[in-house]
């Protein structure tokens, strides 16, 4: 195997164990979003970082009211895991209940890769992503551990003294989550699928990045038909969905034609990949087994949010893998030989 291949593989494969570890944790509401969305939301290192920040802010506020770090932690975990039992319906999230599996992955997957990652130099962003995953995992585990030190019951129902604080905290968490998702998509827009060197003109470089960023949002024309097609009459719903899909396809074709006319051929591939990933997510939604086990949809509702976060996960996986394969330039590590054993 060529040394360059070992280098990018060593750097890339330090991240998946940390990401899987964070995704498998029974973390409850991530940034106050629906608990069924937690698994794929935590595939984003930036979402994990913002979720850690939200936990810290909420914990400090609870301590100021409850005057006890243990009660504050218990209330925090109670709020995060509120309605969690009702959201459990099988699928990948069943793996969270296996404490042995989680411990095994942490000891034999996370710890070695964390040691290796910390020992590296010249990999600032890779280290940042890995530490974001690890910080989110440690924060939830620490809160859960502190909550076990008290047997006092904490009221998380409506009408409790902290209800007002919880309302604006939930709004703050949701805002942080939205910002984190946008920033993650912005980071993914740095990936140029053409594999060309960055444009020497800074303004054009940002122009290309903004065009690629818009590719993540143009798929709203694919989502709209599924969102607006709700109807008691299935025949009318199907007819409306087909009309909407036709219009969406036409609009996307217009966008790709404009890009071609502006000589942005490199961006067409990015748009096509974005559309393919969205269609993949919606194709899984067509099968009941896939909806339950992969999209983690509940028994009720259309599951549009679940499709969105699965689509989000697919983008992170696909574009990140391409970046590490195509663009990653190793700078070396403090312990180069570790790559042969832990890479």
PyMOL commands that set and color helices and strands:
alter all, ss='L'
color gray80, all
select helices_A, chain A and resi 3-24+30-32+35-41+45-66+69-80+84-87+91-97+99-119+124-147+163-188+202-215+220-228+234-261+265-285+288-293+304-326+338-342
alter helices_A, ss='H'
color red, helices_A
deselect
rebuild
show_as cartoon
